[in-house]
Amino acid sequence: MTDDGETVKCFPRGKLKNIGELFIGDIVDIAVDKEGIIEGVQPRKPQLVRPFVSNMDGIVILLAPLPKPDMMLVDKLIIGATENGIHPIICVNKADMQGAEQIATDVANDYKDIADILVISTQTGQGIDILMEKIKGKYVCLAGQSAVGKSSLINFIVGEDKMKIGELSKKSEKGKNTTRHIEIITLDDGTKIADTCGFSKLEIPLFDPARLSTYYTDFDEYAQNCKFRCCNHYKESDCAVKRAVEQGKIAESRYDRYLRLFTHVEKRWNKRYD
């Protein structure tokens, strides 16, 4: 869309076309003749590598009783949000379904100090008014596994069947991905919502494993009391974070995922030159 509100179909020029480096939400420089040509991309503010969205104000992570929640995926999405200074919102969708209450309890236990947590239902409307108040006037993206209800949420918000709704594979109980592209929905109050493709796997960028704990901001309060200044909260002795886990101040389930992710990040880092 141009500065005067005109929508123009555009195509990337030269290098941009070759490398494909365009994110949903990019502010671009264009030249318009018979068609729009993207000549450059303005500096991005926050950006996520998966989903490929830039310049957003927030991320809404959706979970549901089915498909079974992948909490490691949630952790990775939160790492991306933390990297970009974005405060995440976690929505437990399908509140009317059996098991939703337990998931909401588990999510609150793991993420109460680092995310806003809502329980919603597109069937009854529960909690959606609270979500809309939190994202009002902002540009946010929806993220999560396939079939958790991202498209259903969009349809509820806009009041029409705008997005095709997916279903679960009866054999695997995993979502079928029906959103093949990313579309930004603009509401009358200026709120913009990017509905992204569902996914089950997410690889975080390659980085030194010593950085991993910096993305776990709920560790910060305790990490300052660790014996070693550069403690990774892994194999070190006299670790205040591990004590906090033992005392129930940090969720054991979240810390266990941190250890698994640390091992994965460390292995990738050690093989970076192979």
DAJO-V11512 format. One record per residue. N is the residue number from 1. RES is the residue in one letter. PHI is phi in whole degrees, 0 to 359 (NA if undefined). NEAR is the number of other C-alpha atoms within 8 Angstrom. Layout:
N_RES_PHI_NEAR + N_RES_PHI_NEAR
This chain:
1_M_NA_7 + 2_T_280_7 + 3_D_299_5 + 4_D_268_5 + 5_G_89_6 + 6_E_278_7 + 7_T_269_6 + 8_V_232_8 + 9_K_284_6 + 10_C_236_9 + 11_F_229_9 + 12_P_286_9 + 13_R_257_9 + 14_G_45_6 + 15_K_301_6 + 16_L_301_12 + 17_K_293_10 + 18_N_289_6 + 19_I_268_6 + 20_G_64_6 + 21_E_274_6 + 22_L_227_7 + 23_F_250_8 + 24_I_295_8 + 25_G_99_8 + 26_D_297_12 + 27_I_263_7 + 28_V_239_9 + 29_D_265_9 + 30_I_231_10 + 31_A_241_8 + 32_V_244_7 + 33_D_238_5 + 34_K_279_4 + 35_E_215_9 + 36_G_276_12 + 37_I_241_11 + 38_I_279_13 + 39_E_259_11 + 40_G_191_8 + 41_V_240_10 + 42_Q_293_8 + 43_P_306_4 + 44_R_276_9 + 45_K_269_8 + 46_P_293_11 + 47_Q_211_11 + 48_L_246_11 + 49_V_282_7 + 50_R_213_6 + 51_P_293_8 + 52_F_279_9 + 53_V_225_14 + 54_S_230_13 + 55_N_63_11 + 56_M_277_14 + 57_D_264_9 + 58_G_197_14 + 59_I_230_14 + 60_V_249_12 + 61_I_262_13 + 62_L_258_15 + 63_L_232_12 + 64_A_203_15 + 65_P_301_13 + 66_L_227_10 + 67_P_295_13 + 68_K_305_8 + 69_P_300_8 + 70_D_256_7 + 71_M_287_6 + 72_M_294_7 + 73_L_298_11 + 74_V_298_10 + 75_D_302_8 + 76_K_293_11 + 77_L_296_9 + 78_I_291_9 + 79_I_300_10 + 80_G_299_11 + 81_A_294_14 + 82_T_297_10 + 83_E_304_8 + 84_N_255_10 + 85_G_68_7 + 86_I_256_11 + 87_H_276_10 + 88_P_277_13 + 89_I_243_12 + 90_I_252_12 + 91_C_248_12 + 92_V_273_15 + 93_N_271_15 + 94_K_61_13 + 95_A_300_13 + 96_D_280_8 + 97_M_263_7 + 98_Q_300_7 + 99_G_101_7 + 100_A_296_14 + 101_E_296_8 + 102_Q_293_7 + 103_I_298_11 + 104_A_299_10 + 105_T_295_8 + 106_D_295_8 + 107_V_295_10 + 108_A_298_9 + 109_N_295_8 + 110_D_275_10 + 111_Y_236_9 + 112_K_302_10 + 113_D_264_5 + 114_I_230_9 + 115_A_209_10 + 116_D_282_8 + 117_I_239_12 + 118_L_234_10 + 119_V_246_11 + 120_I_229_13 + 121_S_211_13 + 122_T_279_12 + 123_Q_277_6 + 124_T_253_6 + 125_G_87_9 + 126_Q_304_10 + 127_G_76_10 + 128_I_288_10 + 129_D_296_8 + 130_I_291_7 + 131_L_300_9 + 132_M_296_8 + 133_E_292_7 + 134_K_289_6 + 135_I_254_11 + 136_K_305_9 + 137_G_76_8 + 138_K_255_11 + 139_Y_248_13 + 140_V_234_13 + 141_C_241_13 + 142_L_268_13 + 143_A_216_14 + 144_G_152_14 + 145_Q_293_12 + 146_S_295_16 + 147_A_73_16 + 148_V_277_13 + 149_G_112_13 + 150_K_297_12 + 151_S_291_12 + 152_S_298_10 + 153_L_294_9 + 154_I_301_11 + 155_N_299_12 + 156_F_295_9 + 157_I_294_6 + 158_V_274_8 + 159_G_76_6 + 160_E_203_6 + 161_D_277_6 + 162_K_281_7 + 163_M_251_9 + 164_K_292_8 + 165_I_261_9 + 166_G_274_12 + 167_E_218_7 + 168_L_272_12 + 169_S_288_9 + 170_K_298_6 + 171_K_286_4 + 172_S_256_6 + 173_E_58_10 + 174_K_251_12 + 175_G_287_13 + 176_K_267_10 + 177_N_280_11 + 178_T_258_9 + 179_T_271_12 + 180_R_268_6 + 181_H_214_6 + 182_I_258_10 + 183_E_235_7 + 184_I_264_8 + 185_I_263_8 + 186_T_255_8 + 187_L_267_8 + 188_D_298_5 + 189_D_272_6 + 190_G_93_9 + 191_T_294_12 + 192_K_238_12 + 193_I_234_11 + 194_A_264_12 + 195_D_271_15 + 196_T_255_12 + 197_C_295_13 + 198_G_289_11 + 199_F_207_9 + 200_S_250_9 + 201_K_233_5 + 202_L_212_8 + 203_E_260_5 + 204_I_280_6 + 205_P_299_4 + 206_L_288_7 + 207_F_204_7 + 208_D_300_9 + 209_P_301_9 + 210_A_297_7 + 211_R_277_8 + 212_L_304_9 + 213_S_296_10 + 214_T_292_7 + 215_Y_274_9 + 216_Y_261_9 + 217_T_294_8 + 218_D_287_8 + 219_F_274_10 + 220_D_304_9 + 221_E_302_6 + 222_Y_265_10 + 223_A_301_11 + 224_Q_294_8 + 225_N_257_7 + 226_C_292_12 + 227_K_297_9 + 228_F_259_7 + 229_R_299_6 + 230_C_258_5 + 231_C_296_11 + 232_N_267_8 + 233_H_59_10 + 234_Y_239_6 + 235_K_252_5 + 236_E_290_9 + 237_S_273_5 + 238_D_50_6 + 239_C_261_14 + 240_A_290_13 + 241_V_292_12 + 242_K_296_8 + 243_R_296_8 + 244_A_296_11 + 245_V_295_12 + 246_E_299_8 + 247_Q_272_7 + 248_G_80_8 + 249_K_278_7 + 250_I_241_13 + 251_A_298_10 + 252_E_298_9 + 253_S_297_7 + 254_R_291_9 + 255_Y_294_10 + 256_D_299_8 + 257_R_293_9 + 258_Y_300_8 + 259_L_297_9 + 260_R_296_8 + 261_L_290_8 + 262_F_299_10 + 263_T_299_8 + 264_H_294_8 + 265_V_296_12 + 266_E_297_10 + 267_K_296_8 + 268_R_296_9 + 269_W_294_11 + 270_N_291_7 + 271_K_256_7 + 272_R_296_6 + 273_Y_256_4 + 274_D_290_3
